[in-house]
Amino acid sequence: MDNFEILGEIKDIETIATGRGVYIRRYLERTYGKGRWRKMKGVAQVQLFGSQIFNAEIHWFEAHGIGRKDFKIKRFIR
């Protein structure tokens, strides 16, 4: 799901994968630059465009000096 906006801060942040465990590392390096890429997950309030507000588990990639990229909703939380 690409059409959403994160409202507020991301909570319960955890690292899922680092280094070679980040399976799309080559794509990230070509697209955003070389860095220490990590796959992360957390919980945040999201608003689907033109819809209601939900709590959701989101995943993303981040690297120091580059920032958080490629957010994805994995599941909605009640």
C-alpha positions in Angstrom: 0.0 0.0 0.0 1.6 3.2 -1.1 -1.2 5.7 -0.6 -1.1 6.6 3.1 0.2 9.3 5.4 1.8 8.6 8.8 0.3 10.7 11.5 2.4 11.4 14.6 5.4 9.4 15.7 6.3 5.8 15.1 6.4 3.7 18.3 7.7 0.3 19.3 10.5 0.5 16.7 12.5 -2.7 16.1 15.3 -3.7 13.7 14.3 -6.6 11.6 17.5 -7.0 9.4 20.9 -5.5 8.9 23.8 -5.8 6.4 23.4 -8.8 4.1 20.0 -9.6 5.7 18.5 -6.6 3.9 17.7 -8.4 0.7 17.1 -5.3 -1.5 20.3 -3.6 -0.4 21.6 -3.2 -3.9 18.4 -1.5 -5.0 18.6 0.8 -2.0 22.2 1.7 -2.7 21.5 2.4 -6.4 18.4 4.5 -5.6 19.4 6.4 -2.5 23.2 5.9 -2.0 25.6 3.7 -0.1 24.9 3.4 3.6 24.4 1.0 6.5 20.9 -0.1 5.5 18.6 -1.6 8.1 15.1 -2.9 7.7 12.9 -1.6 10.5 9.4 -2.0 11.8 7.1 0.0 14.1 3.5 0.9 15.0 2.0 4.2 13.9 -1.3 5.9 13.2 -1.8 6.1 9.4 -4.5 7.7 7.3 -5.3 6.1 3.9 -5.8 8.9 1.5 -9.5 9.7 1.4 -10.3 7.3 4.3 -10.3 6.8 8.0 -7.4 6.7 10.5 -6.0 3.3 11.6 -3.2 1.9 13.7 -0.9 -0.1 11.6 2.4 -2.0 11.7 4.7 -0.4 9.1 8.0 -1.5 7.7 10.7 0.7 6.1 14.4 0.9 5.3 16.8 3.4 6.8 20.5 4.4 6.7 22.4 6.9 8.7 22.7 10.2 6.8 20.1 9.1 4.2 17.0 8.7 6.4 13.9 6.5 6.3 12.7 5.2 2.9 10.2 3.0 1.2 7.4 2.8 3.9 4.9 -0.1 3.6 1.9 -1.1 5.7 2.2 -4.7 6.7 -1.0 -5.1 8.8 -3.7 -3.1 10.5 -3.9 -3.3 14.3 -7.2 -3.1 16.2 
